[in-house]
Amino acid sequence: MKKRYFYIYTVIFILVSAFICIMVANGRGESGFTLDATKVNRRLAALESEWDIVSQKRGELISPEDGFDYTVIGNDGTVYMMTRSDMAQSVSSATTHYDVIRNIRKDGETVGILLIHNPVEDEIRADDAKAALTIAGLLLIALMLISAYQLYMDRNVIRPFSKMKSFAGRIASGNLDTPLEMDRGHIFGEFTEAFDIMREELKASREREEAAIRSRKELVAELSHDIKTPVASIKAMADVMELSADTDSEKETARSISGKADQIDRLISDLFHATMEELEQLKVNNEEFSSEDLRKMIREADHLHKVNGLHIEDAVLAGDELRMSQVITNIIYNSYKYAGTDININTRFEKRDADEGTGEYYVLEISDLGGGVPEGELELITEKFKRGSNAGNREGSGLGLYISKYLMEKMGGGLACSNDGKGLKVALRIRIA
């Protein structure tokens, strides 16, 4: 809290306390009761002259004419008249209240008594009431000051601190998009700007880190794809060398080369899948390409020459050639791994008008003769880390079809799996340009 506010409130409380102490120390002050002897004698003279009339009265209330209150009683204690009903009505009670007592005489004899009221107790009660009101007013002022101070603390300390605490919690949970509201009207005002600058720096640092990670993953993906093609060529050439070898030693060498090529291919696939597990990092650049490019992609992916039937319709397609080649390679390699049979490829045109997409599509169907997968698992095998129950102990991560489906959808198409009676059929739906 700023020092000047502390000093101001301290001075105010000291002044209020001092005022209260002075009021209590002064107390009631001196009594203001004085009795005018002339007025008292005049009242006695009037009562003596009118005694015959006065003595006939009984408890009559009259108005005071001489500036003081009094009661007139007889020698036998009979109350004749009084100016107030709450005053002493006997000599003994008058003595208790320190009232003034005077005899009323007529013809030399005492015929009655005048009890003059002493107002000291009334003054004391009035002073007490005044002091009580004064103290109540001072307490009210103190309460107002405390309330004002509490409101000040709530507005300038408690609520700003709660906002900063909530902001720190959001930062800790990773929410760097919501800025901290700037307000220099409270004691933390100078810190809010610094806190928000910290948030912006953290956000920029995270974006730079994510960009670096994304760039690294894309580089690994590009290199993985580029390396797979020459490795497939090496394996194909090793197979040819094995068939044309003249000696057992040459055949063994060719088989060794082919085995090493398979090992490299598996390592590259593992590296690719581990790096690209988060598919949102994959970029897709849709462009036009020819269906003849599909034929080339299939030939490059089929290094074991398992594709026997290859029927490609002519069309101009829309998509990313690199990603399409990646999808076709994944599906053909899956067929190698799980079926190991011949592969048939057909194409057809399809017009769709449904939630999955509207328009004309080019459908590329890749099917094998491996028996397929259980019907209840057809949708599961396109999910992340899911494989068919008949995969056995074959190596695999369960990401191939998942990545392929994701890429096809990013290109505006789709991927669907089905059993055609002899094996698994994968249908790739490609947009027509």
One Martini backbone bead per residue (centre of mass of N, CA, C, O) as a GRO file, in nm:
protein
  433
    1MET     BB    1   0.098   0.034   0.019
    2LYS     BB    2   0.082   0.351   0.015
    3LYS     BB    3   0.208   0.579   0.239
    4ARG     BB    4   0.003   0.816   0.234
    5TYR     BB    5  -0.242   0.645   0.319
    6PHE     BB    6  -0.134   0.556   0.589
    7TYR     BB    7  -0.101   0.841   0.712
    8ILE     BB    8  -0.390   0.941   0.685
    9TYR     BB    9  -0.529   0.717   0.857
   10THR     BB   10  -0.366   0.768   1.114
   11VAL     BB   11  -0.453   1.063   1.168
   12ILE     BB   12  -0.756   1.015   1.181
   13PHE     BB   13  -0.754   0.815   1.424
   14ILE     BB   14  -0.616   1.007   1.623
   15LEU     BB   15  -0.831   1.233   1.621
   16VAL     BB   16  -1.072   1.064   1.704
   17SER     BB   17  -0.954   0.962   1.972
   18ALA     BB   18  -0.903   1.239   2.101
   19PHE     BB   19  -1.197   1.337   2.099
   20ILE     BB   20  -1.310   1.116   2.277
   21CYS     BB   21  -1.130   1.171   2.525
   22ILE     BB   22  -1.226   1.461   2.574
   23MET     BB   23  -1.525   1.398   2.617
   24VAL     BB   24  -1.483   1.207   2.859
   25ALA     BB   25  -1.316   1.404   3.043
   26ASN     BB   26  -1.538   1.627   3.067
   27GLY     BB   27  -1.812   1.520   3.067
   28ARG     BB   28  -2.058   1.712   3.234
   29GLY     BB   29  -1.963   1.907   3.416
   30GLU     BB   30  -2.110   2.166   3.552
   31SER     BB   31  -2.361   2.270   3.722
   32GLY     BB   32  -2.650   2.493   3.638
   33PHE     BB   33  -2.758   2.534   3.934
   34THR     BB   34  -2.970   2.815   4.024
   35LEU     BB   35  -3.110   3.026   4.283
   36ASP     BB   36  -3.362   3.265   4.300
   37ALA     BB   37  -3.458   3.433   4.576
   38THR     BB   38  -3.672   3.626   4.470
   39LYS     BB   39  -3.853   3.415   4.333
   40VAL     BB   40  -3.902   3.247   4.583
   41ASN     BB   41  -4.034   3.472   4.758
   42ARG     BB   42  -4.259   3.536   4.557
   43ARG     BB   43  -4.386   3.253   4.569
   44LEU     BB   44  -4.440   3.248   4.873
   45ALA     BB   45  -4.625   3.499   4.878
   46ALA     BB   46  -4.839   3.386   4.687
   47LEU     BB   47  -4.914   3.138   4.854
   48GLU     BB   48  -4.999   3.287   5.112
   49SER     BB   49  -5.227   3.462   4.973
   50GLU     BB   50  -5.350   3.172   4.832
   51TRP     BB   51  -5.401   2.940   5.041
   52ASP     BB   52  -5.702   2.885   5.038
   53ILE     BB   53  -5.693   2.783   4.743
   54VAL     BB   54  -5.457   2.579   4.743
   55SER     BB   55  -5.574   2.385   4.974
   56GLN     BB   56  -5.808   2.279   4.769
   57LYS     BB   57  -5.610   2.121   4.622
   58ARG     BB   58  -5.531   1.804   4.415
   59GLY     BB   59  -5.271   1.737   4.219
   60GLU     BB   60  -5.209   1.987   4.050
   61LEU     BB   61  -5.121   2.098   3.731
   62ILE     BB   62  -4.873   2.341   3.659
   63SER     BB   63  -4.720   2.624   3.554
   64PRO     BB   64  -4.422   2.768   3.540
   65GLU     BB   65  -4.345   3.125   3.646
   66ASP     BB   66  -4.020   3.131   3.773
   67GLY     BB   67  -3.816   2.905   3.634
   68PHE     BB   68  -3.928   2.669   3.828
   69ASP     BB   69  -3.971   2.373   3.996
   70TYR     BB   70  -4.263   2.253   4.194
   71THR     BB   71  -4.400   2.163   4.525
   72VAL     BB   72  -4.716   2.148   4.706
   73ILE     BB   73  -4.752   2.090   5.057
   74GLY     BB   74  -4.866   1.977   5.344
   75ASN     BB   75  -4.825   1.893   5.671
   76ASP     BB   76  -4.967   1.602   5.595
   77GLY     BB   77  -4.867   1.549   5.273
   78THR     BB   78  -5.042   1.698   5.087
   79VAL     BB   79  -5.098   1.736   4.747
   80TYR     BB   80  -5.173   2.020   4.565
   81MET     BB   81  -4.920   2.100   4.369
   82MET     BB   82  -4.755   2.088   4.031
   83THR     BB   83  -4.530   2.105   3.751
   84ARG     BB   84  -4.453   1.792   3.794
   85SER     BB   85  -4.500   1.440   3.818
   86ASP     BB   86  -4.168   1.360   3.873
   87MET     BB   87  -4.156   1.471   4.150
   88ALA     BB   88  -4.135   1.543   4.460
   89GLN     BB   89  -4.392   1.447   4.737
   90SER     BB   90  -4.174   1.472   4.970
   91VAL     BB   91  -3.936   1.534   5.197
   92SER     BB   92  -3.766   1.277   5.166
   93SER     BB   93  -3.739   1.280   4.852
   94ALA     BB   94  -3.618   1.564   4.838
   95THR     BB   95  -3.363   1.498   4.995
   96THR     BB   96  -3.254   1.284   4.801
   97HIS     BB   97  -3.254   1.520   4.551
   98TYR     BB   98  -3.167   1.800   4.662
   99ASP     BB   99  -3.390   1.975   4.743
  100VAL     BB  100  -3.566   2.263   4.808
  101ILE     BB  101  -3.679   2.374   5.139
  102ARG     BB  102  -3.989   2.550   5.213
  103ASN     BB  103  -4.181   2.744   5.411
  104ILE     BB  104  -4.528   2.807   5.463
  105ARG     BB  105  -4.660   3.117   5.577
  106LYS     BB  106  -4.937   3.208   5.810
  107ASP     BB  107  -4.967   3.404   6.065
  108GLY     BB  108  -4.687   3.259   6.178
  109GLU     BB  109  -4.758   2.989   6.033
  110THR     BB  110  -4.715   2.662   5.924
  111VAL     BB  111  -4.897   2.532   5.625
  112GLY     BB  112  -4.643   2.454   5.434
  113ILE     BB  113  -4.457   2.315   5.145
  114LEU     BB  114  -4.170   2.395   4.940
  115LEU     BB  115  -4.057   2.206   4.653
  116ILE     BB  116  -3.755   2.252   4.493
  117HIS     BB  117  -3.624   2.160   4.206
  118ASN     BB  118  -3.339   1.973   4.120
  119PRO     BB  119  -3.170   1.968   3.788
  120VAL     BB  120  -2.915   1.786   3.790
  121GLU     BB  121  -3.019   1.511   3.692
  122ASP     BB  122  -3.123   1.615   3.422
  123GLU     BB  123  -2.847   1.708   3.323
  124ILE     BB  124  -2.713   1.436   3.339
  125ARG     BB  125  -2.898   1.294   3.139
  126ALA     BB  126  -2.842   1.489   2.905
  127ASP     BB  127  -2.538   1.442   2.899
  128ASP     BB  128  -2.551   1.141   2.847
  129ALA     BB  129  -2.707   1.157   2.581
  130LYS     BB  130  -2.501   1.334   2.438
  131ALA     BB  131  -2.261   1.141   2.467
  132ALA     BB  132  -2.389   0.903   2.323
  133LEU     BB  133  -2.428   1.047   2.053
  134THR     BB  134  -2.134   1.118   2.011
  135ILE     BB  135  -2.020   0.829   2.017
  136ALA     BB  136  -2.198   0.721   1.791
  137GLY     BB  137  -2.090   0.916   1.577
  138LEU     BB  138  -1.793   0.829   1.599
  139LEU     BB  139  -1.843   0.531   1.532
  140LEU     BB  140  -1.963   0.587   1.255
  141ILE     BB  141  -1.714   0.721   1.139
  142ALA     BB  142  -1.525   0.482   1.188
  143LEU     BB  143  -1.690   0.283   1.015
  144MET     BB  144  -1.663   0.444   0.753
  145LEU     BB  145  -1.356   0.433   0.741
  146ILE     BB  146  -1.331   0.127   0.742
  147SER     BB  147  -1.502   0.079   0.489
  148ALA     BB  148  -1.332   0.249   0.300
  149TYR     BB  149  -1.074   0.086   0.347
  150GLN     BB  150  -1.191  -0.185   0.253
  151LEU     BB  151  -1.261  -0.096  -0.032
  152TYR     BB  152  -0.978  -0.017  -0.107
  153MET     BB  153  -0.850  -0.297  -0.062
  154ASP     BB  154  -1.033  -0.452  -0.258
  155ARG     BB  155  -0.970  -0.280  -0.518
  156ASN     BB  156  -0.631  -0.249  -0.477
  157VAL     BB  157  -0.566  -0.563  -0.372
  158ILE     BB  158  -0.747  -0.816  -0.377
  159ARG     BB  159  -0.855  -0.823  -0.671
  160PRO     BB  160  -0.583  -0.788  -0.819
  161PHE     BB  161  -0.454  -1.039  -0.688
  162SER     BB  162  -0.659  -1.243  -0.797
  163LYS     BB  163  -0.600  -1.190  -1.095
  164MET     BB  164  -0.299  -1.266  -1.081
  165LYS     BB  165  -0.347  -1.553  -0.981
  166SER     BB  166  -0.519  -1.645  -1.222
  167PHE     BB  167  -0.307  -1.580  -1.436
  168ALA     BB  168  -0.089  -1.772  -1.330
  169GLY     BB  169  -0.262  -2.026  -1.368
  170ARG     BB  170  -0.291  -2.002  -1.677
  171ILE     BB  171   0.008  -2.012  -1.741
  172ALA     BB  172   0.063  -2.291  -1.604
  173SER     BB  173  -0.160  -2.435  -1.805
  174GLY     BB  174  -0.093  -2.281  -2.106
  175ASN     BB  175  -0.245  -2.001  -2.119
  176LEU     BB  176  -0.133  -1.746  -2.367
  177ASP     BB  177  -0.392  -1.572  -2.492
  178THR     BB  178  -0.478  -1.430  -2.228
  179PRO     BB  179  -0.484  -1.127  -2.119
  180LEU     BB  180  -0.396  -0.877  -1.899
  181GLU     BB  181  -0.553  -0.645  -1.737
  182MET     BB  182  -0.520  -0.308  -1.750
  183ASP     BB  183  -0.432  -0.129  -1.427
  184ARG     BB  184  -0.320   0.178  -1.263
  185GLY     BB  185  -0.535   0.215  -1.003
  186HIS     BB  186  -0.339   0.022  -0.851
  187ILE     BB  187  -0.067  -0.123  -0.682
  188PHE     BB  188  -0.037  -0.339  -0.941
  189GLY     BB  189  -0.017  -0.174  -1.210
  190GLU     BB  190   0.298  -0.205  -1.274
  191PHE     BB  191   0.278  -0.531  -1.311
  192THR     BB  192   0.081  -0.600  -1.544
  193GLU     BB  193   0.263  -0.533  -1.784
  194ALA     BB  194   0.491  -0.731  -1.712
  195PHE     BB  195   0.315  -0.986  -1.718
  196ASP     BB  196   0.220  -0.958  -2.016
  197ILE     BB  197   0.500  -0.963  -2.139
  198MET     BB  198   0.565  -1.244  -2.040
  199ARG     BB  199   0.339  -1.386  -2.196
  200GLU     BB  200   0.433  -1.303  -2.481
  201GLU     BB  201   0.713  -1.436  -2.461
  202LEU     BB  202   0.612  -1.723  -2.409
  203LYS     BB  203   0.447  -1.747  -2.667
  204ALA     BB  204   0.678  -1.694  -2.867
  205SER     BB  205   0.854  -1.927  -2.767
  206ARG     BB  206   0.652  -2.153  -2.828
  207GLU     BB  207   0.624  -2.098  -3.132
  208ARG     BB  208   0.921  -2.144  -3.197
  209GLU     BB  209   0.929  -2.434  -3.095
  210GLU     BB  210   0.701  -2.549  -3.276
  211ALA     BB  211   0.836  -2.471  -3.544
  212ALA     BB  212   1.090  -2.643  -3.503
  213ILE     BB  213   0.948  -2.914  -3.471
  214ARG     BB  214   0.795  -2.908  -3.739
  215SER     BB  215   1.042  -2.885  -3.921
  216ARG     BB  216   1.178  -3.147  -3.827
  217LYS     BB  217   0.949  -3.341  -3.904
  218GLU     BB  218   0.933  -3.268  -4.204
  219LEU     BB  219   1.222  -3.348  -4.269
  220VAL     BB  220   1.196  -3.645  -4.190
  221ALA     BB  221   0.967  -3.710  -4.386
  222GLU     BB  222   1.114  -3.640  -4.646
  223LEU     BB  223   1.356  -3.828  -4.607
  224SER     BB  224   1.200  -4.090  -4.580
  225HIS     BB  225   1.078  -4.084  -4.861
  226ASP     BB  226   1.346  -4.052  -5.026
  227ILE     BB  227   1.477  -4.321  -4.917
  228LYS     BB  228   1.272  -4.542  -4.999
  229THR     BB  229   1.318  -4.551  -5.305
  230PRO     BB  230   1.618  -4.649  -5.322
  231VAL     BB  231   1.574  -4.898  -5.143
  232ALA     BB  232   1.376  -5.035  -5.334
  233SER     BB  233   1.577  -5.052  -5.568
  234ILE     BB  234   1.789  -5.221  -5.426
  235LYS     BB  235   1.607  -5.463  -5.373
  236ALA     BB  236   1.535  -5.521  -5.666
  237MET     BB  237   1.827  -5.566  -5.762
  238ALA     BB  238   1.890  -5.797  -5.565
  239ASP     BB  239   1.679  -5.989  -5.682
  240VAL     BB  240   1.802  -6.001  -5.965
  241MET     BB  241   2.083  -6.100  -5.879
  242GLU     BB  242   1.984  -6.367  -5.755
  243LEU     BB  243   1.863  -6.483  -6.026
  244SER     BB  244   2.153  -6.426  -6.194
  245ALA     BB  245   2.326  -6.597  -6.035
  246ASP     BB  246   2.597  -6.846  -6.048
  247THR     BB  247   2.653  -6.845  -5.740
  248ASP     BB  248   2.619  -6.887  -5.408
  249SER     BB  249   2.775  -6.636  -5.322
  250GLU     BB  250   2.609  -6.432  -5.488
  251LYS     BB  251   2.335  -6.501  -5.362
  252GLU     BB  252   2.413  -6.432  -5.070
  253THR     BB  253   2.480  -6.137  -5.127
  254ALA     BB  254   2.202  -6.055  -5.234
  255ARG     BB  255   2.044  -6.135  -4.978
  256SER     BB  256   2.196  -5.941  -4.792
  257ILE     BB  257   2.114  -5.684  -4.934
  258SER     BB  258   1.809  -5.727  -4.903
  259GLY     BB  259   1.806  -5.739  -4.592
  260LYS     BB  260   1.926  -5.457  -4.542
  261ALA     BB  261   1.704  -5.307  -4.690
  262ASP     BB  262   1.479  -5.396  -4.498
  263GLN     BB  263   1.603  -5.274  -4.243
  264ILE     BB  264   1.609  -4.983  -4.341
  265ASP     BB  265   1.305  -4.961  -4.396
  266ARG     BB  266   1.215  -5.007  -4.102
  267LEU     BB  267   1.369  -4.773  -3.974
  268ILE     BB  268   1.234  -4.551  -4.139
  269SER     BB  269   0.944  -4.611  -4.051
  270ASP     BB  270   0.987  -4.568  -3.750
  271LEU     BB  271   1.084  -4.276  -3.774
  272PHE     BB  272   0.832  -4.163  -3.907
  273HIS     BB  273   0.616  -4.245  -3.697
  274ALA     BB  274   0.749  -4.109  -3.447
  275THR     BB  275   0.749  -3.816  -3.573
  276MET     BB  276   0.431  -3.832  -3.707
  277GLU     BB  277   0.211  -3.878  -3.485
  278GLU     BB  278   0.144  -3.577  -3.525
  279LEU     BB  279  -0.053  -3.482  -3.793
  280GLU     BB  280  -0.073  -3.164  -3.775
  281GLN     BB  281   0.228  -3.133  -3.904
  282LEU     BB  282   0.114  -3.197  -4.174
  283LYS     BB  283   0.147  -3.101  -4.500
  284VAL     BB  284  -0.088  -2.985  -4.761
  285ASN     BB  285  -0.054  -2.957  -5.126
  286ASN     BB  286  -0.286  -2.872  -5.348
  287GLU     BB  287  -0.289  -3.021  -5.675
  288GLU     BB  288  -0.246  -3.097  -5.996
  289PHE     BB  289  -0.291  -3.434  -6.138
  290SER     BB  290  -0.235  -3.733  -6.288
  291SER     BB  291  -0.322  -4.064  -6.324
  292GLU     BB  292  -0.034  -4.140  -6.423
  293ASP     BB  293   0.102  -4.079  -6.150
  294LEU     BB  294  -0.017  -4.323  -6.009
  295ARG     BB  295   0.131  -4.537  -6.166
  296LYS     BB  296   0.413  -4.449  -6.076
  297MET     BB  297   0.370  -4.484  -5.771
  298ILE     BB  298   0.310  -4.788  -5.782
  299ARG     BB  299   0.575  -4.882  -5.912
  300GLU     BB  300   0.762  -4.769  -5.690
  301ALA     BB  301   0.627  -4.933  -5.448
  302ASP     BB  302   0.650  -5.215  -5.626
  303HIS     BB  303   0.933  -5.400  -5.566
  304LEU     BB  304   0.786  -5.705  -5.572
  305HIS     BB  305   0.576  -5.737  -5.793
  306LYS     BB  306   0.246  -5.776  -5.700
  307VAL     BB  307   0.125  -5.616  -5.929
  308ASN     BB  308  -0.107  -5.718  -6.175
  309GLY     BB  309  -0.355  -5.541  -6.155
  310LEU     BB  310  -0.370  -5.233  -6.371
  311HIS     BB  311  -0.641  -5.000  -6.366
  312ILE     BB  312  -0.632  -4.680  -6.528
  313GLU     BB  313  -0.799  -4.397  -6.537
  314ASP     BB  314  -0.855  -4.105  -6.689
  315ALA     BB  315  -0.741  -3.808  -6.503
  316VAL     BB  316  -0.787  -3.509  -6.314
  317LEU     BB  317  -0.635  -3.429  -6.012
  318ALA     BB  318  -0.657  -3.354  -5.650
  319GLY     BB  319  -0.346  -3.294  -5.474
  320ASP     BB  320  -0.072  -3.458  -5.312
  321GLU     BB  321   0.181  -3.631  -5.437
  322LEU     BB  322   0.345  -3.701  -5.190
  323ARG     BB  323   0.106  -3.807  -5.014
  324MET     BB  324   0.002  -4.016  -5.215
  325SER     BB  325   0.258  -4.185  -5.221
  326GLN     BB  326   0.254  -4.250  -4.920
  327VAL     BB  327  -0.016  -4.401  -4.916
  328ILE     BB  328   0.047  -4.622  -5.126
  329THR     BB  329   0.293  -4.736  -4.980
  330ASN     BB  330   0.152  -4.821  -4.720
  331ILE     BB  331  -0.051  -5.023  -4.849
  332ILE     BB  332   0.151  -5.209  -4.995
  333TYR     BB  333   0.320  -5.283  -4.743
  334ASN     BB  334   0.086  -5.412  -4.590
  335SER     BB  335   0.044  -5.638  -4.795
  336TYR     BB  336   0.316  -5.763  -4.768
  337LYS     BB  337   0.303  -5.821  -4.456
  338TYR     BB  338  -0.006  -5.961  -4.425
  339ALA     BB  339  -0.032  -6.124  -4.713
  340GLY     BB  340   0.168  -6.184  -4.973
  341THR     BB  341   0.015  -6.114  -5.237
  342ASP     BB  342  -0.146  -6.029  -5.478
  343ILE     BB  343  -0.225  -5.719  -5.658
  344ASN     BB  344  -0.515  -5.518  -5.708
  345ILE     BB  345  -0.601  -5.249  -5.948
  346ASN     BB  346  -0.865  -5.005  -5.942
  347THR     BB  347  -1.094  -4.785  -6.120
  348ARG     BB  348  -1.333  -4.513  -6.044
  349PHE     BB  349  -1.634  -4.338  -6.050
  350GLU     BB  350  -1.776  -4.087  -5.816
  351LYS     BB  351  -2.087  -3.972  -5.675
  352ARG     BB  352  -2.143  -3.736  -5.411
  353ASP     BB  353  -2.420  -3.674  -5.146
  354ALA     BB  354  -2.282  -3.606  -4.844
  355ASP     BB  355  -2.118  -3.567  -4.547
  356GLU     BB  356  -1.835  -3.666  -4.674
  357GLY     BB  357  -1.912  -3.537  -4.956
  358THR     BB  358  -1.922  -3.327  -5.253
  359GLY     BB  359  -1.901  -3.488  -5.567
  360GLU     BB  360  -1.636  -3.584  -5.766
  361TYR     BB  361  -1.465  -3.906  -5.786
  362TYR     BB  362  -1.162  -4.091  -5.750
  363VAL     BB  363  -1.127  -4.447  -5.736
  364LEU     BB  364  -0.880  -4.634  -5.554
  365GLU     BB  365  -0.830  -4.989  -5.569
  366ILE     BB  366  -0.677  -5.198  -5.313
  367SER     BB  367  -0.612  -5.554  -5.344
  368ASP     BB  368  -0.608  -5.870  -5.189
  369LEU     BB  369  -0.553  -6.241  -5.077
  370GLY     BB  370  -0.543  -6.251  -4.733
  371GLY     BB  371  -0.860  -6.251  -4.602
  372GLY     BB  372  -0.846  -6.016  -4.421
  373VAL     BB  373  -1.067  -5.891  -4.173
  374PRO     BB  374  -1.260  -5.854  -3.935
  375GLU     BB  375  -1.552  -5.685  -3.951
  376GLY     BB  376  -1.526  -5.539  -3.659
  377GLU     BB  377  -1.221  -5.407  -3.761
  378LEU     BB  378  -1.239  -5.204  -4.004
  379GLU     BB  379  -1.254  -4.930  -3.837
  380LEU     BB  380  -1.007  -4.970  -3.638
  381ILE     BB  381  -0.751  -4.980  -3.844
  382THR     BB  382  -0.775  -4.643  -3.876
  383GLU     BB  383  -0.656  -4.616  -3.605
  384LYS     BB  384  -0.458  -4.542  -3.356
  385PHE     BB  385  -0.276  -4.825  -3.280
  386LYS     BB  386  -0.431  -5.021  -3.485
  387ARG     BB  387  -0.492  -5.378  -3.523
  388GLY     BB  388  -0.537  -5.669  -3.633
  389SER     BB  389  -0.587  -5.982  -3.487
  390ASN     BB  390  -0.423  -6.119  -3.751
  391ALA     BB  391  -0.118  -6.005  -3.723
  392GLY     BB  392   0.031  -6.111  -3.497
  393ASN     BB  393   0.401  -6.094  -3.491
  394ARG     BB  394   0.410  -5.860  -3.660
  395GLU     BB  395   0.544  -5.583  -3.746
  396GLY     BB  396   0.410  -5.278  -3.588
  397SER     BB  397   0.221  -4.959  -3.503
  398GLY     BB  398  -0.069  -4.862  -3.623
  399LEU     BB  399  -0.027  -4.596  -3.849
  400GLY     BB  400  -0.065  -4.623  -4.155
  401LEU     BB  401  -0.383  -4.592  -4.195
  402TYR     BB  402  -0.413  -4.340  -4.028
  403ILE     BB  403  -0.235  -4.156  -4.201
  404SER     BB  404  -0.376  -4.205  -4.471
  405LYS     BB  405  -0.656  -4.096  -4.390
  406TYR     BB  406  -0.568  -3.817  -4.308
  407LEU     BB  407  -0.450  -3.730  -4.584
  408MET     BB  408  -0.704  -3.771  -4.754
  409GLU     BB  409  -0.875  -3.562  -4.599
  410LYS     BB  410  -0.683  -3.319  -4.650
  411MET     BB  411  -0.742  -3.362  -4.977
  412GLY     BB  412  -1.075  -3.420  -4.984
  413GLY     BB  413  -1.114  -3.717  -4.913
  414GLY     BB  414  -1.069  -4.081  -4.867
  415LEU     BB  415  -1.093  -4.384  -4.652
  416ALA     BB  416  -1.166  -4.741  -4.712
  417CYS     BB  417  -1.256  -5.055  -4.564
  418SER     BB  418  -1.274  -5.397  -4.703
  419ASN     BB  419  -1.426  -5.702  -4.786
  420ASP     BB  420  -1.410  -5.911  -5.101
  421GLY     BB  421  -1.365  -6.237  -5.006
  422LYS     BB  422  -1.026  -6.254  -5.029
  423GLY     BB  423  -0.971  -5.962  -4.905
  424LEU     BB  424  -0.833  -5.656  -4.877
  425LYS     BB  425  -0.992  -5.332  -4.928
  426VAL     BB  426  -0.868  -5.017  -5.051
  427ALA     BB  427  -1.029  -4.700  -5.070
  428LEU     BB  428  -0.947  -4.416  -5.270
  429ARG     BB  429  -1.061  -4.083  -5.242
  430ILE     BB  430  -1.043  -3.856  -5.521
  431ARG     BB  431  -1.027  -3.558  -5.636
  432ILE     BB  432  -1.161  -3.376  -5.898
  433ALA     BB  433  -1.049  -3.102  -6.090
   0.00000   0.00000   0.00000
